[in-house]
Amino acid sequence: MMDRNVTVINDLDGSKIVLINDIRFKGKREEWKAVEKFLKEYIGEFFVIEESSDKVYISSDFPDEFANSESRIRLKGATAKAKANASQAVPELVRFATGKRHSENRKKKHDMDAKYGWYRYDVRFAIPVYSDQTGMIARYNIYKAVMLVRHAEDDHKYLYDFVELKKETSSPPRSEDRTV
């Protein structure tokens, strides 16, 4: 498996936050092919969501959707960088997803691949912000997103994308505040 530097911590409320400890991707337009290539290493894997015990598979359409979807193309700056780096934490993001919600399929193009509809889950992750003076991690910016999972005709659930990325405005944890 690929080299990843990811840990999971609890916030003050006991909710999980996935810490992505390396900035591997800058989120620039030319880097999304590298993000897509990185994600292809997950194809064929599956991960279980702790809260719901749902098994979520990674199929061959996930890397392309993650890297090239309309919602990704609209991302700019720090949010694009956050999504690109979230690719390193797919197993943990799936495992600690919460708040399962179902919706029916609304688009004809997904009649087969999402025959039984869609599930949305909430995920939270953090990426480091480095100090200009020391080059060390000064703090983490925390993001929340919606993990989109399609329920296919074969009755399996497949990871489709992470959408609606937003930076949380709460006080981010400093590197010395980390607890596992």
Residue pairs with C-beta under 8 A, 6 or more apart in sequence:
1 41
2 38
2 41
4 22
4 88
4 89
5 20
5 21
5 22
5 88
6 18
6 19
6 20
6 21
6 88
6 89
6 92
7 18
7 19
7 21
7 178
7 180
8 16
8 17
8 18
8 19
8 92
8 96
8 180
9 16
9 17
9 19
9 173
9 178
9 179
9 180
10 16
10 17
10 179
11 17
11 173
15 98
15 124
16 96
16 124
17 124
17 125
17 126
17 142
17 173
18 89
18 92
18 93
18 96
18 123
18 124
18 125
18 126
19 125
19 126
19 140
19 178
20 85
20 86
20 88
20 89
20 125
20 126
20 127
20 128
21 128
21 137
22 85
22 88
23 81
23 85
23 127
23 128
23 130
24 38
24 84
24 85
24 88
25 31
25 34
25 35
25 81
25 84
25 85
25 87
26 81
26 84
27 75
27 77
27 78
27 79
27 80
27 81
27 82
27 83
27 84
27 85
28 80
31 84
32 67
32 68
32 72
32 84
33 67
35 63
35 66
35 67
35 84
35 87
36 63
36 64
36 66
36 67
36 68
37 63
38 87
38 88
39 62
39 63
39 66
39 67
39 87
39 90
40 60
40 63
42 58
42 62
42 63
42 90
42 91
43 58
43 59
43 60
43 62
43 63
44 58
45 57
45 58
45 91
46 55
46 56
46 57
46 58
47 55
47 56
47 58
47 90
47 91
47 94
47 95
48 54
48 55
48 56
48 94
48 95
49 56
49 94
49 95
49 96
49 97
49 100
49 121
50 95
50 96
51 96
51 97
51 98
51 100
52 100
54 100
54 119
54 149
54 157
55 156
55 157
56 94
56 149
56 157
56 158
56 159
57 156
57 157
57 158
57 159
58 90
58 158
58 159
59 158
59 159
61 113
61 158
61 160
62 158
62 159
62 160
62 161
65 160
65 161
66 72
66 83
66 87
66 161
66 162
69 161
69 163
71 161
71 163
71 164
72 80
72 83
72 161
75 83
75 165
78 141
78 167
79 143
79 165
79 166
79 167
81 127
82 125
82 127
82 141
82 143
82 165
82 167
83 145
83 162
83 165
85 127
86 93
86 125
86 143
86 145
86 162
86 165
89 125
90 159
93 123
93 125
93 147
93 162
94 147
94 159
96 123
97 121
97 122
97 123
97 147
98 121
98 122
98 123
99 120
99 121
99 122
100 119
100 120
100 121
101 119
101 120
101 121
102 117
102 118
102 119
103 117
103 118
103 120
104 117
104 118
105 111
105 114
105 115
105 116
105 117
105 118
110 150
112 152
112 153
113 150
113 152
113 153
113 158
114 150
114 151
114 152
114 160
115 151
115 152
115 153
116 151
116 152
116 153
116 155
117 150
117 151
118 148
118 149
118 150
118 151
118 160
119 148
119 149
119 150
119 151
119 157
120 146
120 147
120 148
120 149
121 146
121 147
121 149
122 144
122 145
122 146
122 147
123 144
123 145
123 146
123 147
123 162
124 142
124 143
124 144
124 145
124 168
125 142
125 143
125 145
126 140
126 141
126 142
126 143
126 172
126 173
127 140
127 141
127 143
128 137
128 138
128 139
128 140
128 175
129 137
129 138
129 139
129 140
129 141
129 172
130 136
130 137
130 138
131 137
131 138
136 175
137 175
138 174
138 175
139 172
139 173
139 174
139 175
140 172
140 173
140 174
140 175
141 167
141 168
141 172
142 167
142 168
142 170
142 172
142 173
143 165
143 166
143 167
143 168
144 165
144 166
144 168
145 162
145 163
145 164
145 165
145 166
146 162
146 163
146 164
147 159
147 162
148 159
148 160
148 161
148 162
148 163
149 157
149 158
149 159
149 160
150 157
150 158
150 160
151 157
152 158
